[in-house]
């Protein structure tokens, strides 16, 4: 069946309601990722290590989704296939998450919440235009430029503190952002169902559990207390994990890669707001300016023309 005129990223009039639903799901995914960033900062300060956070990210959802994957068919991995499933797990699962968590050991939270989403947004727009041949309207390009400007303002206060370790940490976030851009593009190209992607990645990630157990990870997190572990299980294991992944995948399927790729760029602004409300850290004047700029760029990027 041929694509409708204008390319796969051009919604038809009858698709108005699904398009709005796709926008809402993309915004929800961005909010959940922002909450995950805030929880990561809190968790590392509380004594969790990157592997500990990774365990909370995938263990609980993986255990819940095992029956679903078995019922759908483990032979072809829910219709995705083992080859594609493993590729998606690397790009959007524990490998990407572990690299991201490690970056926070070298630089402050603001670096990761700015660099990773912006790299994902720009990479997603580029891949959508070049690889998927999606039409990228001028307003979306302009919106992306404005968003990058806002992100630069948000990160400006931290640049003076970057040393050799800081540059390494920032490069890790560039890497994970581009990995996620490829992940989103492959979801669209392979037409992978949103729920299947979330369940398969969570279940495949359980293969790393024996390594974590052998390293004494469970004893380490148990010493941090029940409350702290419940918090990370909720933030990492549900909201920033399968819930955000499902919402973003659904958004890609509904409104296309080029349009959905804008949502990760709103994560820094949402992280600032969440940190203010949850951690009592109000934004500075520069951060407030960057926040408004990002939101304006987001408005431009979501326009149809």
JOZI-V692656 format. One record per helix or strand. SS is the DSSP state (H for helix, E for strand). FROM is the first residue (numbers start at 0). TO is the last residue. If there is no record, write none. Layout:
ss:from:to
SS:FROM:TO
SS:FROM:TO
//
This chain:
ss:from:to
H:12:45
H:49:71
H:81:91
H:93:102
H:108:129
H:137:158
H:163:189
H:193:213
H:216:221
H:225:254
H:256:259
H:262:278
H:284:300
//
